[in-house]
Amino acid sequence: MISASMIVKNEEVMLGRCLDSLKGFDEVVIVDTGSTDKTGEIARKYDNVKYFENEYVWNDNFAEARNFSQSKCKGDWIFVIDGDEWAEEGTAERAKEIVSAENGTKALNIKVIAASKDNMHIQPRLYRNIEEVFWKAPIHNYLSVVGEKMADLTIYYDYSPAHKEDPDRALRILKKVVTEKPDSVREMFYLGREYGYRRDFITAAYWYERYLKKGFWAPEIAEVYLQLAIAYWNLQRGDEARDTCLQAIKVNADFKEAIEFMATMSGPKNKKRWLVFASTAESNNVLFNRKPVPSERDANYYDKIYSANYDSTRYSKIYEKVGKWIGDKKVLDIACGLGELSRYVKNYKGFDFSETAIKIADNENVWVGSAYDANNYDGDYDTYVMLEVLEHLDDIKVLQNIHPHPLIRNGKEVIFSVPSFEDPSHIRVFTEKIMRERYGGIIDIDTVIRFNLDKKWVEGGTETSGYILLVRGKIR
């Protein structure tokens, strides 16, 4: 018998998909930690669900809540899943086959993949329901035992609107842990990461430095050295950043992301050599195996697109919305394409690296230029617009206000769009969760509007095969 174990709060938007994917499990134990929406109403519709409401009081401790849910499970094995996740089809049947063949194994690893397929984690989510296997740590919790082998099972996850209700939860819990237990090494690392997300690099560096005095696990140590290097770099401490990044490579010479960051911080000649080293690295034994960003397309690719009767009119509703937001403010349209936004904005300037696009635009206020060249950003602009841009290039390099050549200054308004759908020219695609996680530490996001395609992009709707998110905020 296998029990699916869950803790949930205000997951009415996501829970149905999750529970649909758990059909076939002997029981699904749900411990509600304080929902005020229709979570309970949805849960009670499923015959295999055992829903526990008002029995557990949330105490800012995920391990405690998971162990309470585990205590309600009757199965010999437990499959752990969250309300904003779902299992691939046939998971219950395969899980039963897998555990029936296990003899002595306490925990099995499975793949946990972002809906966009951009990030993958290996986690022990299937384990025996025995006393010695339990959850530890109030936040970023982990099992008391390690996964001993891989099971051919996959969980997918996506952004849940419930996350907006308590955005500082992780920070609050981590601060409490390190206050009560000053030697909590793992929590020092994650606390530093929380401050890094918020671009408070001074405080992030403080916690990373404290961690390194006590850290003992090589993959985590290498990751901390990399994150500390990033913090130093943003604090204009270049020599320390390079020395620290070298320590990450010293711990793990196969750490591709650390080698690439060394290239970022190096002069032209050294950069080329570091990139050669990075091309052979495979990121084995790293803490987080983040998916590498594919290469950008060159100008010739976009020259061909714009030469082939490119239809920019389908974006008219998006341009119209942006024009209303901007009003009489001065705007710089980065990677402006054909400069269509100029029809909706009075004080307009823009640039694009496709000469063909600029010729077609035939506008004295647009010019040929690279998104990475600080000279193109010179001017007294109120708002910077990037429509159909960030999915094509090194977006963090463009947005992040890094010394010595920040492209967009702190406090400036930015308006940008990101797509949810694959395209030959897209380096990445987005859900709202991915967008907020990727840019939340760089931009104070104020407004997010969804556009769905109906011959042209139309504001609103819930269709999921392809949509664009239009976002407004300010550079931190």
N, C-alpha and C positions, 0 to 999 in steps of 0.2 A: 504494500500500500504506500502511495506517495501523496504527501500533503503539499499543496502550494501555500506558502506563507507570505502574508502581505501586511504592511502598515500603510494607512492612507489618511489623507485629510484634504477635503474639498477637491476631489478628483472627478467631479461629475462630467467634465468634458472628455477625460481620457479613459475612465474606468471601463466603459462598455467594451471598447476594443481589447483591453487587457483581458477581461473575463471571457470574452468570446474565444480568445486564444488558449484558454485554460480548460476548455471542455475535454473531458476524458481523464482529468485528475480525480482521484478518489474523493478529495475534499479541497476546498479553497478556504483557508482561514484568513479572515480580514479583521484586523484590529484597527478601529477608527480612533485617531488621536485627537478628535475634536472638530469634525466637519460641521459646517453650518449651511451647506448646500444640499443637493439631491443625491449625494454619494450613497447614503443608506438606501434610498429608494431604488437606485440602480442595482446595488449589490443584492438586494432581496429578490430580484427577478430570476436569479440563477439557482437552480436546484442543488448544485454541488457546493454552494457558498455557505459558510458558517460566519455570520457577521457579528462581531462583538463591539457594542457601542456603550459608552459611558462606563467601561470597566477598567480602562487604563487612562490615567491623567498624564498628558504630555509633560515631560520634565527636561526638555532640551537635551535628550540623550537617545540617540538612534539605536545604540546597542541594547539599551534597556528595553526599548519598545519592541525591537526584533525578538529579543529573548522572551518577552511576554507573549508575542504571537506564537513563537515556537512552542511555548508551554501548552498552548491550546491545540497543537497538532497531534493527531493520533497515528499518523503514518510512520512506517519504519524509515522512510527517507523524506527529506524536505527539499522542496524546490522554491527558492526565494526569488520574488519578482516585485517590482514597484508598480504603482498605479499608472505612471506615465510610460510604462514599458509594455511590450507584448511579445509573446513567444511565437516562433515560426510555426506554421501548420504542421500538425502531427507530433508536436513535442511530447505530449503525455504518453503516447504509445511508444515512442522511441526511448523516453526516459525509463519506462517500465522494463523494456528489453535490456537497457544498459545496466540498470541496478541488479537485475536478476542474475547477471553474469559476474557480479563483483563479489569477491570474497576477502574480507578484511580491509578493504578500502574505506576510509572515513569520509573523504570529500573529493568531489570531481570538479574540475574547471570547465567552464563553458565560455563561449564568445558573447560579448555584449557590444553591440554595434550601434552607432548613431544612425538615425534614419537616412541621413545624407550619404552614409558609407564613408564619411571622412575620418572617423575615429573608431578604433576598436580596442577593447580592453579584454583581458583574460581574468575571470573571477571565479572563485569557488562558490557556485550558486546551488549545487546539488550535493547534499551531504546526509550522513546517517543521523537519525534522531536519537542521539545518545548523550549522556550527561557531560562527557568531556568535550563535546563540540558545541560551542556557543559563540555569541558575538561580543566583541570588545570595542572600546573607544566610543565616546559620545557622538563624534562626528567623523566622517571618513572611516566608518567602522569596518572591522575585518574579523574573520573567523579565528577561533583559537587554534585551528589546525590549517595547514596549507593544502591546496588541491594537489592530489598525488598524480593525476593524469587528466587528459582531456576527454571530455564527452562530446559527441557529435550533436551538440545542441546550440541554438543561438537565440538570444534575446535582443530585441531592437528597442531603442528608446527615442523619445522626441521631447520637445519643449512643452511643459505643462503650464497653463496660466496660473496654477496654484503657487508657482514659484515667486510670483510678483507680490504675494501677500506678506512675505517676510524675507526681503532680499538680504538682510544682514544677519540671518540666522547663523550661518557658518562662522562668521566673524565673532559673533556674540559667544557662541559655544566654545570656540577655540580660546578666546581671551579668558573665559572662566576656567578652562582646564589648566592653562599655564599659570594662572594665578593660584589655583588650589594645589597644583602639582608642578612646581617650577622645573623639574627635571623631565618633563614630558617631551622627549626629543621629537617624536613624529609630529606632534601638534605644533612645535616650533616651526617646522618646515611648512606645514599647511597655513599657519598664521602668517608667515612671511609671504606666502603665495596670495593670500587674501588681500594684503596691503599692496602687493604688486599689481593685482587686478585693478585696484583703485588708484594706481599711479602714485601712491605714497611710497616712493622708493627709499626714502631715508628710514622709515620704519620697517619696510620690507628687508632692507640690508641689515638692520639691527637684529632681526629674528633669524635671518640666514646665518649671520656671524655667530650667534649663540648656538644655533644648531650644530655648526661645524666643530664646536668644541666638544660635542658629545656624540655626534653621529657615528654609526658603526656599519650601516648597510651600504655597500658600494654603489648600487644603482641610485639610491636616494642621495648619497653624497655627491655623485656626479651631477645629478639634476640640480641640487642646491648650488653647487659651484656655477653652473650655467646661469641660473636665475639671479644669483648674486652679481655675476658679471653684467647681466642686463641692467640690474639696478644701478651699478656703478656707472655704466655707460650713459644712462639717462641722467645721472647726477654730475656728468661732465668730468668723471674721474677715469679718463681713458686708459692710462697706464695700469691702474688697478684692475680695470675691467679685463684687459688683455691677459694680465697675470693670472687672474681668477679663472678666466675661461681656459687657459692652459692647464690649470689644475683639474678641470672637468675632463679634459682630454687625457691627462695623465692617469686619472682613475679608470677611464674607459676610452682607449684609443679608437674604438669603433663607433663613438658617439657622433653621428653625422651632424646633428643639429648644432652641437657645440663647435665642431669644425667650421660649419657654415657661418656661425656667428663670429668666429675669429676672422673669417674672410671679410665680413661686413665691417669689422673694426680696423682693417688693415689698409695700407696704401695699395695702389694698383698692382705693383709687382708681386708683393706678398699675397695679395688677394687671389691672384691667379694660381699661385702654388697651393694655397689653402683649399681652393675649389677643386684642384686636382686630387688632393687627399680626400676631400669630402665625397668625390665621385666613386671612390672605392669602399667607402664606409657603408655598413649595413644596419647600424643601430641595434646590434645584439646586446642583450643584458642591460637595456635602458629601462628607466622607471615608466616613462610614457612614450610609447612608440607612435608619435604623431605623424600623420600621413604627410609626405613631402609635397610641396607645391609644384605642379608641373610647370614646364617652361612657358613663358609668355609667347604669344604670336608676334611676329615682326610686322612692320608697317606694310609690307607687300601683301600680307594676308588681308588687311583691312582695305587697302587700295582696291583689291578685287571685289570686295563686298560692296563698297560705295560705287564702284563702276557699274555694278549689275542692277541698276534701277532700284537701289535701296529704298524701301518704303518707311520713311520716318513718321508718316501721318498716323500710324497706328498708336503712337505714343502721345497723341494730341491731348487726351484727357489728363495724362500725367503732367505734360508741359503746362497745361492750363492751371492745374492745382498748384504747381510750383510757382507759376507767375503770380497767383493770388497771395501765396505766402510771402513772396519777395516784395511786391509792391514797387515802391520807388527806390529801394535799396540798391546799392552797387553790387553787381554779381560777377564772379569769375566762373565760367563754365569749363571745367577741366575735362579734357578729351571730349570736346564739344560735338564731334561728328560733323554733321551738316549745319550746325548752328541754329537748329530749329527753335530752340528756346528763346532766341532773340525776338521772335514774333510775339512773345508774351511778357517780355521784360524790357523796360525802358533803358536802364543803365546797364548795358550788357557788354561783356567781353569774354572771349573764349579762345582755347587753343586745342589742337589735335595733332598727333604725330603722323597722320596720314595726309600727305600732300594732296592726294586726290580729293579727299573730303573737303579740305580748305578751298580748293579750286571750285568745287561744286557749290560750296556755301557762298562764295563771292560776296563776302562781307568784310568791310574795312576794319571791323572790330574783332576779327578772328585771325589767328596766325598758326604756323607750324611750330610745334614744340613738344618736348617730352614731359610727362607727368612727374618725372624725378628731378627736373631741372629747376632749382630755386628761382632762377631769373624769370621764369614764366609766372611766378606768383607775386612779383613786385607790383605794388599798387595798393591803393586805399580801398579795399573791398570789404563789404559788410557780410556777404554770404558767398560760400563756395559750393558749387553744384557739381555732382558726379552721378550722372544718369547713365546706366549701362557701362560702368567703368570698373568698379571694384572687383568684379568677377573675372576680370581679364589681366590683372597685374598684381604686383606686390603691394597690396592694399595697406598693410601695416606701415610700410616704408613711407607711403604717401600721407597717411593720417597721423602717425605718431609724431608728437612734437619733440624730436630728439635733437639735442645740440650736436654739432655746431650749426646745422643748416635746417632749422624747422621750416617746413613748407607752409603750413597753416598755423597761425599763432593761437595760443590759448584764448578761449572765450569767443572765438569766431564761430558764426553759425555755419553749419554744413547741412546740405540736403543731398541725399543720395538714394539710389535704388539698388536692390539686390534681387536676383531671380531664384526661383525654387527649382528650375528645370535644367536638365543637361543640354549642352549645345557644344558643337565642335570648338568654339572659341572660348568657352568658359573654363577657367582654371578651377573654379569652385562653384557650388550651389549652396543655397541657404534655406533653412527654416527660420522662424522668428527666434527660436532658442539659440540656434547657431549664430545668428546675427548678433544677438545681445551678448552672448558669451565672447564672441570675437572682438566686438567693438566697445563693450561696456566699460572697459578700463581706459578707453581713449576718448569716448564721446559720452556726454550726458544726453541720453536719448529722451526726447520729449514726446514725439508723435510717431506712430507707425500706422500706415494705411495700406490696405491690401487692394491690389488691382488684379482682376481675372480677365483672361483673353476671350473676347467674343467678337472676332474679326479685328477689333481694336481693344486696347486695354481699358477696362471699365471698372470704376471704383466699386469696391465691396464684393460680397459673395463668399461662398464657402467651397467652391469647386477646388479639387486638390491636384488635378493633373498638371497644372502649370500656373504659377502666379508670380507677381512681382510685389515686393514690399517697398513702399516709399517711406523714407525715414527722415526725420528732422531732429537736429540736436545741436550741441555746442562742443567744440574741442575742449577737453579738460586742461 
